[in-house]
Amino acid sequence: MTLDRRELLKRSGMVSAGLAIGASAATHTVVAQDSEGLVFWDTLNSPPRSTIAEDLAKAFSEAHDGISVEHRGWETDELGNTLPRAVEGDQGPDVAQVNNGEALAGPMIRAGQLVSLKDYVGEYGWDELMPPGLLARNMYTADGTTFGEGELWGVSAEAEIVGFYYSRKIFEDNGLDVPTTFEEFEQVLGKLREAGQEPLLFGNLDKWQAIHLFGEIQGTYTDREYLDNLIYRRGDASFEDDSMVKAAEKVVEWKNNNFFLEGFEGINGDDAVPLFTSGGGAILMQGSWAAGEVQEAMGDDAGFFLMPPHEDGGTVLSVGGVGIPYSITTNASDPDLSAEFINTLVSEDAFNAFVDAGLLPAGDIPEDKIVEGTLSGDLYGNWNQALADDAVGHYLDWAAPGFYDILTGELQKLLGGQTDPESFVKALQEAYASSFE
């Protein structure tokens, strides 16, 4: 029998009053022997990612005569809302993760709040850390008007790809295999619901997970040229595209078929992870950043797969790309020192620390780090294949300033039955087009 939301929360060790776990930023000062130092803000707000950040900060501090390094880990949306105001008030950090594209980087560059990294690229070799197609996601022209080309404004320590974690045991108990086509995936979801399992776990109380759900489905209907043109604002690309309408129709269909976690509207995106790891469902839609938490809780029972293609073939563009890049703000007291610190955050030591934690660092994963039959092996193998196929898509909220609020609001209406697919894409296009004016 399907578990209700309250029972799922009990099984994960949470109660309804605790749904906002991690809402406050966590601050950790590594060393504070002097008044000068570095402050960096990012979204590494819980172990193992926060531990990695703080270990790297400690090593940097020790290598620089005990200079103080203060780390503050935020929720992604809180960081995006707070950072521009803090920098404007000269109270921001030296280094911060600045979300890509028009989500945050473009507006902050145009406001004169970020330092171009063009003078440091050659010194540290940052242009060699990832393929050009991914590096472009951290680039803007000097005036901040053109995304995807020009100068480097941030460097990513991690890569990101959204996919599906699954319980090997639940699949085996129900006679299911990892789907190889989109149609097989739909059959798996239907069979799980019939068997009394929660088929697909995600939470949309904080709204960002619906972007991933929609983007994953849209990625099966689209192609590289269209999606790049839309995000980089090239030519006459429009949200009023057949791929967008089909994806919206499929989201509605999946909801009507009860493929989603019952009560998904009242659960935070991150809270869906412990629901899944405690046995509350068969499949979790989530990004690669959750791999460490899933691995720690489930061990060999957890697997990972990417959205499969339709039966008629084609390349699926999975939601993802580079992790939120580290940038230097104009509040930095010593930009050269800040650049050196960023280099520590993207160093080989950092790369190895992410791999050891089962997380996904930027760039190709060495074959000797890929162990078949493990969660990390699934993740790394799929990531390397996506890189080889040029199949890493984008986050749709990068498309225009303030587009996150428009997209999440329209997706809530779509999931709530308050709009239809055609009206949904029309509203997105109207907001997108108006951002050019």
N, C-alpha and C positions, 0 to 999 in steps of 0.2 A: 504494500500500500504506500502511496505517496506520502512523504512526511510533510507536515505543514511547517511554515517558516519558524514558528516558535520552537518546535521540536528540533529543527535543524540548528537553531542557535544554541539550544541546550547541549546538543551533541558536540558542538564546536567549543564549548566552554564559555560561551558569551551569553549575555542577557540583553534584553532590548535596550536597556539604558547604556550599554557599552558599545553601541554601534559606531561611535565616532572615535574608535581607538586610533591614536597617533595624530589627532587633529592639531595638536600644538607642536610647534617646532622644538627640536631638541638641540641644545647647545652644549658643546664640549670643548673646553680649552685644553690643548695638549700641554703647553708650557707657558708660563707667564713670568719670566725673569726680568723683563724690561717693558717699557711702555710702548716700544715700537714692535710691530709685528704684522701678521696677516690675518684677515678674517675672510672665510669663504663660506658661501651658502650654496647648498645643492639639495637634491631630492633623495639623498642617501640617508634615510631617516630611521632605518631599522636594520638589525643584523640580518645577513652578514655584510650587506653593502655599507652600512654606517661604520662597521668595524674596520673594513678595508680603508675607508676614507681617513679614519682617525689614526690607523697604523701608518699610513703614508705621510700624514701630517706630522706624526711623531718623528719619523725618520728624517723628514725635511728639517724639523726643528733642531734635532741633534746634530745635523750636518751644518747648521748655521748658528752655532754657539748658543743654542737655547732660545732662539727667537720665538716669541709666542705665536702660536697658530690656533685660531679659534674656528671650530667647525660648527655650523648650524644646519641641521637637516629639516627640510620643510616638506609639507604636502605640495604636490606640483602646482595646483591652482593657487594655493596661498603664496607660494614663491612668486608666481607670475603676477599676482595682484600687488604684492608688497614691494618687490624690487624696484620698479621704476620710480615709485614715490620716494623710497628710501634714498636712491641715488640722487634724485632731484633735490632732496633736502640735505645732501652731503652727509648722510648717515648710512650709506650703503656699504657693502663689503668690498674688499679689493678684487676678489674673484667670485664669480657666481655662475651657476648654470643658467643659461638664457635660452628659452625654448625657440626652436627653429622657425624660420619664415616669418610670416605676418602674425603668428601667434604672439611673438614678443620681440624677436631680434630686429626685424625691420623697423618697428616703431621706436625702439630704443636707439638704433643707429641714427635714425633721422632726428631724434631729439638730442643727439650729441652725448649720449650716456655710456657709450662703449668705446673701447680703444681698438683700432684695427691691429691685427696680428701680423700684418704683411712684413714688418721688420724682423719678426722672430721665426718666420717659417723656414728660411734657409738655415738658420742657426740650429734649430732643433729637428729639422727634417719632418715637420708635421704633414707636409704634402705627400709623404710616402706611407702614412699610417693606414690608409684605406683607399679603395678604388676611386677614380675620379668621380663616378656617378654618385657615390656617397659623400665624398668630400664637398661636392657642390651644395649639399644641403646645409653647410655651415658657411656659405659664401654670400656676399652681397657686393654690389658696386659701392664705391666710396661714399656716394650720397645716400645710400640706403634705399634706393628706389627699385633696383632690379635684383630679384632673388635668384640664386643658383649660379651666379658668375661674379667675377670681380675679385675682391679681397677676402681673405679668411678672417672671420670675426670670432670663431670659437673652435675648440678642439674637443672631440668626444672621447671619453674613456671607455664607454660601453657602446655596443650595438643593441638594437631592439628589433624584435620581430614578434608579431602576435600570432598565436596559434592555439592549439587545443591540447591540454593535459588530460590524460585519461587514466583510469584505474585498470591495470591489466587484469586484476582478479575479477572485477565486475564484468569486463568484456568476456573473459573466459567462462565465467559462470553463466552468461547469457548466450554463449556460442557466437560471439561477435568478433570480427576482425577489424583492424584499422582500415577505414574506408580509403579506397583509391580513386573514387570519383565523387563528385558533388551529389549525384543521385544516390550512391551507396551511403553517403553521410546522412542524407535525409532518411533513408531506410533504417539506419542505426538509431537515429534519434527517435523514430517512431516505435521501434521494437523496445527500446529502453522504457519509454512511457508506458507501453502495454505491459511491460514486466513489473511496473510499479516503482521504477527508478526515476529520479530526477535526471532528465537527459542532459541538459546543457545549463551549467551554472554560470551566471554572471550577475552582478548587482548594478543597478542604475540609479540609486538614490543620489549619488554625486554626479551623475549624468555622463561622465566621460566614457564609460564602457559602451554605451550605445553607439558612439562614434566608431569604436573598434568593431562592433558587431556589424554595423552597416558597411564599413570599409572592407571587412573580410568578404562579405557577400558580393559587394560591388567589384572587388578585385577579381572575381571569376568571370565577369562580363566585360571587362575593360581591356585596354592595351597600354603599353609603355608611352607611346606618343601622346595619346589623349591625356593621361594622368599627369605626365610631366608638364604638358602645356597648361593644364588647369592650375596646377600648384605654382608653377613659375610664371603664370600670367602671360603666356605667350599666345599671340594670334587671337583667334576668336573663340577659344575654348569656352564652353558653357556647361553649367550644371544641368541644363535641360537637354540631357543626353540619354539615349536609350539605356545605357548601362546603369544610370542612376534610377530611372523609373523601374527597371527590372529588379534592382536590388531592394528598392522600397517595397515593391510588391511581394518579394520573397520574405522580407522582414515581417510584414503583416501576416503572410501565410504561416510562417513558423510560429508566430505568437498564437494564431487561431488554432494551430495543431497542438498547442500545449507543449512545444519543445523546450520552452524556457523554464527555469526554476520558478516554482510557484512563489509569488511574493517578491520577485526580483526588483520590483519598483521601490521596495522599502529597505534594500540592503546595499551598503556601500560596495564599490567595486573591489576594494582590497579585502573586505570582509568575506567575499565569496571564496577566497583562497582557503581559510581554515574550515569553512563549510565543506569544501571539496575534500581536503586532506583528512577530515574526520569521518569520511564515509557518507557525506550527505548527497552525493550525486556521482554520476559516471564520468562526466566530461566537464572540464572547466575551460572557458574561453578567457585567456589572460596572456599578457606579454611575457617575454623571456626573463624579465626582471623578477618574476615570481619563482624561477626555477630553484633557487637556493632554499626558499621556504618549503616548497613542495617536496624537494629531495629530502630535506631534513625530517619532514613529518612522515613521508611514505616510503622512502628507500626504493627498493627494486620494484615496488608495486606501481610506481608512476612511470608513464610514458608520455611522449609528445609527438604530435603530427601537425603539419600545416594544412590549411584549407586545400582540399583536392580539386582538380579541374573537372569541368563538365565532361560527360561521356564523349562529346564530339571533339574533345581535345582543347588545346590552347594553354597558355602560360598564365597561372594565377599570380597576381601581384598582391602579395601579403602585406598587410599593414605593418609598417615598421621603418627602419632606417638606422641612422646613427642615434645613439643616446643623446640626451640633452647636453649640448656642448658647454664647456667651461670658457668663459669670457672674462676679460679684464674690464672693470667699470672705470669710469672717469673719477671715481672716488679713491682709486688706488693711490696710496702715498708713494709707492715705488713700482711703476709698471714693469721694470726689468725683473725685479724680484718676483712679482706676480707671474710673469711669463715663465720664469724658472720653476715656480711652484706648479703651474699647470703642466709643465713637462714631467714633473714627478707624478702627477695624477694620471698621466697617460704613458708612463714608462713601462719597460719590460717587467719590472717588479709588480706594477699594477696589473698588467695583463695576466701574469701568472697567478696573482691573488684572486682575480675574478674567475679564472679557470678552476683553481683549486676549490672555490666555493660553488662550482657548478653554474656560474653566471656567464653571461655572454659579453666578452670584451670586443672592442672594435677590430675588424680585420678577419682574415682567414684563421681558422682554428687548425693547428697542426694535427696531422692524421694520428700521431701517437697519443693524442689526448682524447681520441674518439673511441669509446668502449661500447661495442654493440650490446643491446639489451639493457642499457641504463638510460635514465632520463637525460643526463648530460650528453650521452652518445647520440640519442635521438635529436636533441636540440642542436648540437654542433653539426651533425651530419646534414640536417635540414637547412641550417644556416649556410653552410658551405655550398650546398646545392643551389640555394636561392641566389647567392652571390654569383655563382657560375652562370646561372640562367638569367641574370639581370632581372630578378623577379622580386626585388624588395620594393614595395610600394611607398606610399606616403601617408601621413596623417592629414585628413581632409581639412582639419581646422587651421592648417598652415596657410590656407588659400587667401585670406584677407584679414585685415585688422578687425578685431572683435568678432571674428567669424565663429569662434568657439561657442559663444552665447547663442548665436543664431542657430547653429547646427544642432546643439544639444536641445534647445527649445523646440525646434521643429521635429526632432526625433522623438521627444517626449509626446508631442501631439500625435505623431504617427503611431507610436506604440499604444497610445491611449485611445486610438480610434477617433481623434478629433480632427484629422485631416486625411486626405487620400494621397496616393503616390504622386499623381500629377501636380496637385497643389503643393505638395511637399517640395518637389524639385523646383517648381516655379518660385517659391518663397526663397529658396537657397540662391537661385540665380539672380533674383532681384537684389538681394543683399550683396552678392558677389559683384554684380555690375555697378552698383552704387559706390563701391569702394574704389573704383577707378576714377570717379568724378572729382 
